[in-house]
Amino acid sequence: MRRMMTMFSALLLMAAPTAAAPVLDQRRSDQATAYAARRDGRLLGLREIERGVVPTMRGAQYIGVDFDSGTGVYTLKFLRDGVVIWVDVDGRSGQVIGRTGR
């Protein structure tokens, strides 16, 4: 039984890097797309987006950001009173286009 558990654990460890690879590749692709769009003037930079949104979220802690290269939308994440708030921002205009949470 112990030997079987050891072998199972080893198999899981070998599979973990393979499972994570597509996620890392997608993140690199999104970053490259965002960089090219920013360089070409088709997209506002993250710092510009943050300067427009973070000050409006009084009392909330800024957690981080996701970027969707397919839509050009930044999703800024905040935490207030134990509730996560997502703010969607159009990367081309800087306008808030959606919000969930309080």
Secondary structure as a PSIPRED ss2 file (coil, helix, strand):
# PSIPRED VFORMAT (PSIPRED V4.0)

   1 M C   1.000  0.000  0.000
   2 R H   0.000  1.000  0.000
   3 R H   0.000  1.000  0.000
   4 M H   0.000  1.000  0.000
   5 M H   0.000  1.000  0.000
   6 T H   0.000  1.000  0.000
   7 M H   0.000  1.000  0.000
   8 F H   0.000  1.000  0.000
   9 S H   0.000  1.000  0.000
  10 A H   0.000  1.000  0.000
  11 L H   0.000  1.000  0.000
  12 L H   0.000  1.000  0.000
  13 L H   0.000  1.000  0.000
  14 M H   0.000  1.000  0.000
  15 A H   0.000  1.000  0.000
  16 A H   0.000  1.000  0.000
  17 P H   0.000  1.000  0.000
  18 T H   0.000  1.000  0.000
  19 A H   0.000  1.000  0.000
  20 A H   0.000  1.000  0.000
  21 A H   0.000  1.000  0.000
  22 P H   0.000  1.000  0.000
  23 V H   0.000  1.000  0.000
  24 L H   0.000  1.000  0.000
  25 D H   0.000  1.000  0.000
  26 Q H   0.000  1.000  0.000
  27 R H   0.000  1.000  0.000
  28 R H   0.000  1.000  0.000
  29 S H   0.000  1.000  0.000
  30 D H   0.000  1.000  0.000
  31 Q H   0.000  1.000  0.000
  32 A H   0.000  1.000  0.000
  33 T H   0.000  1.000  0.000
  34 A H   0.000  1.000  0.000
  35 Y H   0.000  1.000  0.000
  36 A H   0.000  1.000  0.000
  37 A H   0.000  1.000  0.000
  38 R H   0.000  1.000  0.000
  39 R H   0.000  1.000  0.000
  40 D C   1.000  0.000  0.000
  41 G C   1.000  0.000  0.000
  42 R C   1.000  0.000  0.000
  43 L C   1.000  0.000  0.000
  44 L C   1.000  0.000  0.000
  45 G C   1.000  0.000  0.000
  46 L H   0.000  1.000  0.000
  47 R H   0.000  1.000  0.000
  48 E H   0.000  1.000  0.000
  49 I H   0.000  1.000  0.000
  50 E H   0.000  1.000  0.000
  51 R H   0.000  1.000  0.000
  52 G H   0.000  1.000  0.000
  53 V H   0.000  1.000  0.000
  54 V H   0.000  1.000  0.000
  55 P H   0.000  1.000  0.000
  56 T H   0.000  1.000  0.000
  57 M C   1.000  0.000  0.000
  58 R C   1.000  0.000  0.000
  59 G C   1.000  0.000  0.000
  60 A C   1.000  0.000  0.000
  61 Q E   0.000  0.000  1.000
  62 Y E   0.000  0.000  1.000
  63 I E   0.000  0.000  1.000
  64 G E   0.000  0.000  1.000
  65 V E   0.000  0.000  1.000
  66 D E   0.000  0.000  1.000
  67 F E   0.000  0.000  1.000
  68 D E   0.000  0.000  1.000
  69 S C   1.000  0.000  0.000
  70 G C   1.000  0.000  0.000
  71 T C   1.000  0.000  0.000
  72 G C   1.000  0.000  0.000
  73 V E   0.000  0.000  1.000
  74 Y E   0.000  0.000  1.000
  75 T E   0.000  0.000  1.000
  76 L E   0.000  0.000  1.000
  77 K E   0.000  0.000  1.000
  78 F E   0.000  0.000  1.000
  79 L E   0.000  0.000  1.000
  80 R E   0.000  0.000  1.000
  81 D C   1.000  0.000  0.000
  82 G C   1.000  0.000  0.000
  83 V E   0.000  0.000  1.000
  84 V E   0.000  0.000  1.000
  85 I E   0.000  0.000  1.000
  86 W E   0.000  0.000  1.000
  87 V E   0.000  0.000  1.000
  88 D E   0.000  0.000  1.000
  89 V E   0.000  0.000  1.000
  90 D E   0.000  0.000  1.000
  91 G C   1.000  0.000  0.000
  92 R C   1.000  0.000  0.000
  93 S C   1.000  0.000  0.000
  94 G C   1.000  0.000  0.000
  95 Q C   1.000  0.000  0.000
  96 V E   0.000  0.000  1.000
  97 I E   0.000  0.000  1.000
  98 G E   0.000  0.000  1.000
  99 R E   0.000  0.000  1.000
 100 T E   0.000  0.000  1.000
 101 G C   1.000  0.000  0.000
 102 R C   1.000  0.000  0.000
